[in-house]
Amino acid sequence: MSEIKVDRKEELREYVKGNTFKESNLIKDDTLIFQEGFFDSMGFVMLMDFIEQKFGVTTEDDDLIEENFESINAISDFIQRKLSN
């Protein structure tokens, strides 16, 4: 795994941990952050803003599917795809 991808995952993990009211030490890269209640709809809006500000990635309506945002792994992969296009 590239160093950039590791750094991105670490930044995403720290963001999620810092913006949840649940026990953040339970969050792993494959944790389903919405299904397991770490984020709700307001958390999703804030996550979109963080991704845009931190990584310069703007989400389109077609991007707003669960598979893109269900975990730190999924979010990191989504960002990578957007940056590659």
Sine and cosine of phi, psi and omega as CSV:
sin_phi,cos_phi,sin_psi,cos_psi,sin_omega,cos_omega
0.00,0.00,0.68,-0.73,-0.05,-1.00
-0.95,0.32,0.42,-0.91,-0.01,-1.00
-0.89,0.46,-0.59,0.80,0.01,-1.00
-0.89,0.46,-0.69,0.73,0.00,-1.00
-0.91,0.41,-0.64,0.77,0.05,-1.00
-0.89,0.46,-0.71,0.71,0.03,-1.00
-0.88,0.47,-0.67,0.74,0.00,-1.00
-0.89,0.46,-0.71,0.70,0.01,-1.00
-0.88,0.47,-0.65,0.76,0.02,-1.00
-0.89,0.45,-0.68,0.73,0.03,-1.00
-0.90,0.44,-0.67,0.74,0.04,-1.00
-0.90,0.43,-0.70,0.72,0.00,-1.00
-0.87,0.50,-0.72,0.69,0.01,-1.00
-0.90,0.44,-0.61,0.79,0.04,-1.00
-0.90,0.45,-0.76,0.65,-0.02,-1.00
-0.87,0.49,-0.73,0.69,0.00,-1.00
-0.87,0.49,-0.60,0.80,-0.03,-1.00
-0.98,0.19,-0.18,0.98,-0.08,-1.00
-0.82,-0.57,0.42,0.91,0.08,-1.00
-0.85,-0.52,0.44,-0.90,0.05,-1.00
-0.99,-0.15,-0.06,1.00,0.03,-1.00
-1.00,0.08,0.16,-0.99,0.01,-1.00
-0.91,0.42,0.97,-0.25,-0.19,-0.98
-0.96,0.29,-0.29,0.96,0.01,-1.00
-0.95,0.32,-0.13,0.99,0.03,-1.00
-1.00,0.09,-0.19,0.98,-0.08,-1.00
-0.98,0.19,0.84,-0.54,0.09,-1.00
-0.89,-0.45,0.13,-0.99,-0.03,-1.00
-0.90,0.45,-0.42,0.91,-0.01,-1.00
-0.96,-0.28,0.14,0.99,0.05,-1.00
-0.90,0.44,0.74,-0.67,0.04,-1.00
-0.99,0.17,1.00,-0.05,-0.23,-0.97
-0.91,0.41,-0.46,0.89,0.03,-1.00
-1.00,0.02,-0.71,0.70,0.01,-1.00
-0.88,0.47,-0.56,0.83,-0.03,-1.00
-1.00,-0.05,0.13,0.99,0.16,-0.99
0.98,0.17,0.29,0.96,0.06,-1.00
-0.96,0.26,-0.52,0.85,0.04,-1.00
-0.74,-0.67,0.52,-0.86,0.12,-0.99
-0.90,-0.44,-0.26,-0.97,-0.05,-1.00
-0.90,0.44,-0.59,0.81,0.05,-1.00
-0.93,0.37,-0.63,0.78,0.08,-1.00
-0.88,0.48,-0.58,0.82,0.03,-1.00
-0.91,0.42,-0.70,0.71,0.03,-1.00
-0.87,0.49,-0.69,0.72,0.02,-1.00
-0.91,0.41,-0.60,0.80,0.05,-1.00
-0.89,0.45,-0.67,0.74,0.03,-1.00
-0.87,0.50,-0.67,0.75,0.02,-1.00
-0.91,0.42,-0.69,0.72,0.03,-1.00
-0.86,0.50,-0.73,0.69,-0.01,-1.00
-0.87,0.49,-0.67,0.74,0.01,-1.00
-0.92,0.40,-0.71,0.70,-0.05,-1.00
-0.94,0.34,-0.70,0.72,-0.11,-0.99
-0.98,0.19,-0.65,0.76,-0.13,-0.99
-0.92,-0.39,-0.08,1.00,0.00,-1.00
0.94,0.34,0.46,0.89,-0.04,-1.00
-0.96,-0.29,0.85,-0.52,0.06,-1.00
-0.98,-0.18,0.75,-0.66,0.00,-1.00
-1.00,-0.01,0.64,-0.77,0.07,-1.00
-0.98,-0.20,0.26,-0.97,0.01,-1.00
-0.82,0.57,-0.64,0.77,-0.02,-1.00
-0.91,0.41,-0.35,0.94,0.00,-1.00
-0.98,0.19,-0.30,0.95,-0.15,-0.99
-0.99,0.16,0.91,0.41,0.08,-1.00
-0.85,-0.52,0.49,-0.87,-0.09,-1.00
-0.83,0.56,-0.63,0.78,-0.07,-1.00
-0.86,0.51,-0.46,0.89,-0.01,-1.00
-0.97,0.22,-0.35,0.94,-0.17,-0.98
-0.74,-0.68,0.21,0.98,-0.12,-0.99
-0.96,0.28,-0.36,0.93,-0.03,-1.00
-0.45,-0.89,0.15,-0.99,0.06,-1.00
-0.88,0.47,-0.65,0.76,0.06,-1.00
-0.85,0.53,-0.73,0.68,-0.04,-1.00
-0.90,0.43,-0.67,0.75,0.00,-1.00
-0.91,0.41,-0.68,0.73,0.03,-1.00
-0.88,0.47,-0.69,0.72,0.04,-1.00
-0.90,0.44,-0.65,0.76,0.05,-1.00
-0.87,0.50,-0.74,0.67,0.01,-1.00
-0.87,0.50,-0.69,0.72,0.00,-1.00
-0.88,0.48,-0.70,0.72,0.02,-1.00
-0.88,0.47,-0.68,0.74,-0.02,-1.00
-0.91,0.40,-0.65,0.76,-0.01,-1.00
-0.94,0.33,-0.45,0.89,0.00,-1.00
-0.98,0.22,-0.37,0.93,-0.04,-1.00
-0.99,0.11,0.00,0.00,0.00,0.00
